[in-house]
Every structure is written in structure tokens, then in C-alpha cells.
Amino acid sequence: MSITRRAILGAMAAPRVTAALPLRLAVCNETFQGMGLPAACDAARRTGYTGIEIAPFTLGDDPAAIPAAQRREIRALIVEKGLTYVGLHAILTAPRELHVTTPDRTVRERSWDYVRRLIDLCADLGPNGIVVFGSGKQRSATAGSSVADATKRFEDGLSSMAPAAAQRGVMILVEALAPHLSNVVTSFEQAVAIVRRIGNPSVWTMFDTHNAVAEATPHAELIRRYHPYIRHVHVNEMDGRYPGAGDYDFKPVLGALAERLYQGWLSVEVFDFRPDGVTIARSAARYLRSRALSVARTYGP
């Protein structure tokens, strides 16, 4: 099944809303440094979140090798804690020596096979999961490869994963990364172009405020322009701290999402874990709710 032009044009014609943005807040489990998954889930729920996004490396040195029984336990745990499973991100942090665009065909095929196994893990941990494909070090041009060649290998690999994702009910999200993190797919426009060329409903994109730091177009405008392709949103300050810790104005972004009737998750993903996970999560949730309330006053009846 391909993404139809009619569906895209219909979504682009969506009217401005007259109600608040549905604030579905999720948080990445590694926010809670030093906590196991049960404690992280408790902390997420206690600080105001209903969704949990998981970094596979927090589950073990070889997360794709987690046995079926443990996968069932994790799935049941998330439900027991009153949370919704969102999906996976930071997918190729462990194990080491994976690289999906290297000219070394053996390493490249082994790496894409590992991505396929992570798709299975994602599906086993909960329904309707997403796999956020960032992993800048593991996709950047290397070993003398040009950026163009590496980007083509990245796209080909993503396309090859689409049938497996569709079969397991998983969405792969191509994440545009800031240029200092990767040289392959460094703009939202490039990410959307890949999604368009692949044309498979299991491959979409997502928006990350921190990774849009080098975009020339205002972030709210990017969301308005490309919203039919956005299936997830990461929120963080430009320096990687939690929302509200810096001076980034989230209101235009939340307003653009509200205008376009975004129904997905707003997931807090930080790269600076100070002062501690609970403080980060609680402060970010309070800040985002205050910004969403401000948006509701602006766009409300």
C-alpha cells in the first residue's frame, strides 16, 4: 500500500482547531538515570506522564536477544504501571560495531538484520509501537563513503525494513538529525523526501525540537508544511535540557500541532540529565501543560 496524494492533500487542508491540543505526554525511560524499568515507570506515572518510550540499551547489552519470557514481563509491567507503551528510540546504541551505511557489505547487512530484530522487539513490548531511527553515529558516512552514497544506503535499508514493520504493526520513523550529530539526513525536508520515495505506510517521520536547531525555516512552519508525515514529536531545549529549562518558545510548535489536529505523543527526550530524572520529568510536564493551556487560550473558542 502506498501513501496516496488524496490522503496527503486532505490532511493538509485540515482546518484550524477551536480546542486545546490533546496533550499526550510520554517520557523516555533513560531520563531516570540509575533506575530500572519498574522504578522508571513509577516515576513517569508519578510525575504526570501516560506514555513510556524505551531506549533498548537500557534493557541489556544485546536488547534484540532478550528472550520471549522477559519481553512478556516488560509488556505486562508497563500495563501494570498504568502506562502506554510508545516504542523505541536510540536503537543502535548497543551492541557496538553496528553501522547501516558503511561500504562494508557484511557489517551493513548484519546491522540491518539487527534493525529487523529490534522491530520484532518493539512489537513484542506493546501494540502500535514506533521505532525512532536516529542513531547518528551508526548511519553517518564513513570509511571514505560519500554522504550521497551513505544516504542512498540508508534509504535502501529503510525500504527493506518496511515489509517487516508492516507485518508486525510497527512504524519506522526517519529522524532528521542536527548536522553536528550526523551528516546523513540533516533536515526535515530530507527526511520527508525519503518517506515520500519509499511510499510505504510503515515508514514515516517525526519532529524533534533539538534536532531542528539548524533549520532555516521556523519550526512551527515546518510542522504546518509537513504535518501529514509526522507521527511522533520529541521535545527538548536546543541544548538538550528539558523543556522549560532554557529559552526555547514551545508555544508556536504546540500551536502548529494544534492547528493540524496532531493526535500523537509529545515525548520528553533529554541529553542533559541534571539535576535528576524526577525533577526533569516533573518540571517538563508542568511546563508543557502550561504552554498547552496558553495555546488553548489562543486557539480556543
N, C-alpha and C positions, 0 to 999 in steps of 0.2 A: 504494500500500500504506500502511495506517495503522498506528500503534502500538497493539497490542491490549492490552486490560485484562488478559487472561490472562498475557501476557508480562511486564507490569509487576508484577503480583501474584506471579508465580513468582519473579522476580528479588528482590523484597522479602523473600521467605521464605527466602532463601539462608542456610544455617547458618553459625555461626562457624567460622573456619578453624582447623586444627591444624598449620599450616605457615607459613613466612615469606611475607611479601608479595613476589611476583615483582618485583624491583627493575629495571625497565626505565628506565634513565636517559637522558634527552635533554638537550640544551642548545641555547639559541638562538644562532645564529651571530653576532649583533651583540654578544654577550658579549665577543668577541675584537676589541675596538676596534682599527682600523687594519690588520687582517688581511684579505686577500682570502679568498674562499671556500676555495680549496685549503689555505691555511695554517690557516684556522679549523677545517676538517675534521681536519687533522693534530693540531691542539691538542686538539680534542674527544676524539679517539680516545686520545691520549696521556694525558689526564687522567681517563679512566675512563668514557667515555660510548659508547653504541652507537647513539644516535639524534641526528639534527641537525634542528632546527626553524629555518626561514628567515624572516627579515624581508625582504619583497620590495624595500624601498627600498635594501637593501644591494647589490642586483643592478643598479641603474641608476635614472636619473631617471624612467623610464617602464617599470616592470618588465613590465607586461602587453604591451608591444610587443617584448619580447625575441624574436628570430627563432627559428624551429624548430631550426636547427642548434645554436644556443647552448643551448637547452633540453636537447637531447640530450646535449650536452657536460656540462652540470651534472649531469644524471641519472647519466651514466656515472661522473663524478668521485666522487659520493657513494658509489657502489657500490665503486669502486676503492679508496677510502679505508677501506673496511671498516665503513661506517656504514649505518644505515637512515634513509631519508627519512621525516620525520614529517609535515611540512606547513608552512603559512604562518601568520604572525601579524603584527600591526601592518600590516594590509593596505592602509590608505588613507593612510599617511604621505606617499606620493608616488604620482602627482603632486599638486600643490596644487589648491585650489579644488574639491575633491570634497566633497559633503555629501549624505547619503542620506535625511535627514528634512526638509530645507528646504521651505518652501511653494513655492519656485520650481520649477515642474514640469520645466523644461528642465534645470536643474542636477541635480535629483533623478534624472531618467531617465538623464542622462549618467553619474551616479555609480553607479547600479545596473548600467548596462551595463558599467562598468569592473569592478565586482564579478564579473559573469559572466565577463569576460575573465580575471580572476585565478583563477577556478575552473578555467578551461582551463589556465592556467599551473601551478596546483597539480597537476592530473592529469598534465601533461606532465613534471613533475620527478620523479615517482615514483608507485608504486601506493598505493592506500588512504590518500591524503593527507587532512589536515584543514585547514580554513580557520577559524582562531580569529577571531571577529568582535568585536574590542574597539573600537578607533578612536573614543574618546570625543569628540574634537573634531568628528569628521565625522558624528556621529549625535545630538549634543545638540540640544535645542530651540533654534531661532534665528529671527531675523527676525520676532519677535513671535508665533511659534507657541507654543501651549501644550504642556506636557510630554505631556499625553494625546494630542494630535494628532500630535506627533512620534513618540511610541511606536507609535501606530497605523500611521503611515507606515513605521516601521522594521519592524514585524511584516509588513505587506503586502509590503514589498520582500523580506524573507527568504523569505516564502512563494513569491514569484515566482521566486526563485533555486533553489528545491528541485528542480524538474524537471531543470535544467541540471546540478546537483550529482549527482543520481541517475544521469543519463546518463553522466557522466564518472567515477563511482565515488568521489566526494569527499563528505566530511561537513562541513557548516557547523555551527560550534559557537557558540551565543549566549553571549557572556561577560558576566556581571554585572560592572559596574564600580563602584568606590568612588565615593561621592557627590561627592568633590572632583574626579573625573575626568570625570563626565558626569551629566546629570540624566535620562537615558533608560536604563531597566533598571539599577537600582542595587542590586538584591537578588537572591539566588539564587532565591528564591520567584518573583519576576517573570520571570526567565529561563526557569524551568521551565514557568511558565504559558504563555509564548509557544510553547515547544516542544510542549506539550500541544495548544494550539489549532491549530497548524499540522499536527500529526499526520502528519508525513512522515518516514520513516526516514533521510532525508539531513540532517535538522535536529535537532541535539541540543544539549547544553550542556557546560560544563566548569567546573572549580573552580580558583580562583586564591587562594592564601592572602592575598596582599597586597590584592587587591580585596575580600576579605571583612572588611576592617578594621572596618566599621561595622555588621556583622551582630550582632543581639541574641542570636541562637541560637549556642551553641558550634559551632565549625567541624566538629568530629567528628560532632556530631548532625546538622548539615546534610547531611553526606555519608551518614550512615545513612538519613536521611529521603528523600533524592533520588537515591540512587546509581543507580537504573535509567536515569537520564537523563545521567549523567556519562560522557563519552568521552575526557576528557583532564584532566590536572592540571598547573597551573603552581605551582612552589614558590619562595618568596622571603620575606624578612623583611617585617614590617609597614612598614618604612621604605624598602623597595625594594632593600636589600642582599641578598647571597647567603645561603642557608640556613646557619645556624651563626654568622653574624656578629653576630647580635642575641640576644634572649632569647625568641623565639617557640619554643614547645614543639611540635615536629613529631610527637612520638610519638603523641598522640591521633589526629591526622589519619591517620598511617600505619596505626595500629591499626584505625581505622574502615574504611579501604580494604581492609585485610587481611580483616577480618570479612566484608565484602561481596564478597570474591573479585575485587577490581579487577585487571584484566589489562592495563590501558593504560600509557601513558608517564607518568613523572614528569619534567617538563621544567623545568630551571632557567632562569628568566627574571628578569634583574635590571635595575634602573633606575639603580643607582649602580655605575659601572664601575671603582671604585678597589678595590685598588691596580692590578690589571691582569687581563686576561682569563684567563690561565693560572692565576694564583693563585686567582682566584674559582672557576674550574671545578674545579680540584683540591680546594680546601678544601670546596666544596659537596658534591662526590661523596663524599669521605671522611666528612663529617658525616652525610649521608643514609644511607650504608651502616651507620654506627654506630647510627643511630636505628632502621633496619630490623632490625638484629641484636637490639636491645633489644625491639622488637615481637615478634620470633620467640621470644624467651625468655618473653615474657608470654603469647603465644597458642600456643606450641608444645606438643608432647605432654609 
